[in-house]
Amino acid sequence: MSSRLIVRSVGKISSRRLSELLLKSNVAAAIVPGRFYSDESVVEKFAPGIRSPFDNPRRVHKASYPTDKLEKDAKVEKVKPDTLKSEPIQKEELGSTVLAEEVAKKIEDINKAAETLKSDAQEPVQAQPAGVQTASTSFGSSILSRLGIERIPDDIPEDEKKKQKTARNTRLGILCLTFGTFCGLVWFCFHYGRARRDEAGNVIVDAYSTSVLAPFYRIADGFRDWMNYAVEPSREKLLPDPLKPPYIQPKYTLVIEMKNVLVAPEWTYKTGYRFKKRPALDYFLDVVGYPNFELVIYTSEPPMSAFSVVDSIDPKQRIMYRLFRDCTKYQDGHHIKDLGRLNRDLSKVIFIDFDAQSAKLNPENVLRLPKWDGDMDDTALVDLAELLKTIHLSDTDDVRPTLQYYSSFDNPPAEFRRRAIELAEWEKQKQQQKNESSLKKYGGFFGFRRHQNV
């Protein structure tokens, strides 16, 4: 019955397609809710001891015991056929009939849709006029045309198409980069321009809280602080406060550059990079060390390399403080020593260096020496030690006039030595004149004056 309905509804369907539909309809008709078909041996194999759900519950089983022989008068009752099996079969046939009708209806719909698609594919596609375009399409194309990102036509040569594609991709990349930069700038202003908060989460009121451009002012202050951190010295007070009694605080503070004044860098294939110690350095440190002067090493070298050098040249710990590159001010390509941050009276500060640019903030406190390049016959430290010892013994209240006088010469230690020699000769001549005058004064008592008149 189901096969007849399918044949009537399908009509012009091929025999192969009809056989497939009949097979699907029979399979679907066989699956009806509430009715299961299975082999009881399979259930017994996988679930032994469990009664199969496919058994007929209406069948009554009587207890039977195994015996060797049957009784003679035993009668075997005939089992009547189950007449209820016809009912589910009729329901199955009814379900298969309805399912076949639905399948045939769906097949008709599929055939109609296929014919419609086939007819649409055969018709030529007509170009839509410009006036019929939708508003969204025209708006999007206008934006792309303004940005220079248009669709490349297919009717142009390959070389021209490649050039246009490269130019379009370049413009698209620039557009994405510009948009990303703008978004990053907005996030940067929002993140770094917001007001600071305390530990409780409350907003800290600053000088820009009432301004509309407060985020930009805060960002400008942040850039200024960062520049000051990279350019200015690392702290406001480079040295601690002077020692209090009963400790001895030297009256004068001697600040010396280490490189090319006390040591000279040297590099060879055999030894590599090292520092050469200047002659008479130990004698110089003994003269100017504590307690005569408050000796401070103030160098433009980084602490990574300079710290070990200072330890090697000063095993007796005569150097009180050490200041490295982070304590200098970087300006116009030079590391400048700012003596105003030493936390000392500048009238009693002596700064020794070979570079005039390193102390241009305080030129009146500088005693500039010639640059030492490693000459082992040099004796400038001996003369410099005598000059500083003279300043210490003079106990002057302001050392700047003396430093300015000697800084006017190219080699202050050599000038001091020359003047010391002249002074010694002058004192020697003066002593000789004094001795001669005393001899003339008391020589008359012994008759020397009478012989001179003759």
Sequence and secondary structure as in RCSB ss.txt:
>XXXX:A:sequence
MSSRLIVRSVGKISSRRLSELLLKSNVAAAIVPGRFYSDESVVEKFAPGIRSPFDNPRRVHKASYPTDKLEKDAK
VEKVKPDTLKSEPIQKEELGSTVLAEEVAKKIEDINKAAETLKSDAQEPVQAQPAGVQTASTSFGSSILSRLGIE
RIPDDIPEDEKKKQKTARNTRLGILCLTFGTFCGLVWFCFHYGRARRDEAGNVIVDAYSTSVLAPFYRIADGFRD
WMNYAVEPSREKLLPDPLKPPYIQPKYTLVIEMKNVLVAPEWTYKTGYRFKKRPALDYFLDVVGYPNFELVIYTS
EPPMSAFSVVDSIDPKQRIMYRLFRDCTKYQDGHHIKDLGRLNRDLSKVIFIDFDAQSAKLNPENVLRLPKWDGD
MDDTALVDLAELLKTIHLSDTDDVRPTLQYYSSFDNPPAEFRRRAIELAEWEKQKQQQKNESSLKKYGGFFGFRR
HQNV
>XXXX:A:secstr
 HHHHHHHHH S  HHHHHHHHHHHHHHHH  TT     HHHHHHHSTTS  TTS TT         SS  TT  
       GGGHHHHHHHHHHHHHHHHHHHHHHHHHHHHHHHHHHHHHS      GGGS HHHHHHHHHHHHHT  
   SSS HHHHHHHHHHHHHHHHHHHHHHHHHHHHHHHHHHHSS  B TTS B   TTTT TTHHHHHHHHHHHH
HHHHHHS S S SS     TTS   SEEEEE  BTTTEEEEEETTTEEEEEE TTHHHHHHHHSTTTEEEEEE S
S HHHHHHHHHHH TT    EEE GGGSEEETTEEE  GGGSSS GGGEEEEES SGGGTTSGGGEEE     S 
TT  HHHHHHHHHHHHHHHT S  HHHHHHHHTSS HHHHHHHHHHHHHHHHHHHHHHHHHHHHHHHGGGGTHHH
HHH 
